Amino acid sequence: MSGKSTNRKKISLNSKRVVREQGYSTDGEKVIWRFDMIDRGGKFAFDLDRADFPCCEIMKKMIDYCNMTWAEVKKQTHDDGKSKHHLISTEMLSKDAMDRFKARNLDEYGDSIFSFALQNKLRIIGIREGGHFHVLWYDPNHEVCPSKKKHT
């Protein structure tokens, strides 16, 4: 086994933070979808056979996003001006999502959880690692990181 740090799982969170502190940003890179971390079990399984999985619609949107840079993706907003796609902290995860995150031994990615909003409530949740987005979960009802509605 070579001493190179090409294996993503061997990179520590501290190494990622050092890279960010040095000013290196991948926001100018195009989104690259990866399917190597898909969770096929649990409430948020990314399973094409789910009755509530509109494959064609999801694929069209994913194709559109891969033609955009991360900066362009992050600039998109909802009608109320809030960011449409964004990082999620582990503290914001629902109990079901956090239990699944821990069961999959993904703790080292705690500062890299990213949410793509594909329509009103529908989200694709994954791990952003540089320009790559490792698809993890399918969240049709915005339950991985439920929003806290403001009551006026």
Protein Blocks (a to p, Z undefined) as FASTA:
>chain_A
ZZbfkbfklpcfklmmmmmmnopafklpccdddfklbcfedjklccfkbmklcfklmmmm
mmmmmmpcfklmmmpccfkopafbdcddfklpcfklmmmmmmnopmlmmmmcccddfbfm
lccddddehjbccdfbdcfkopmlccddddZZ
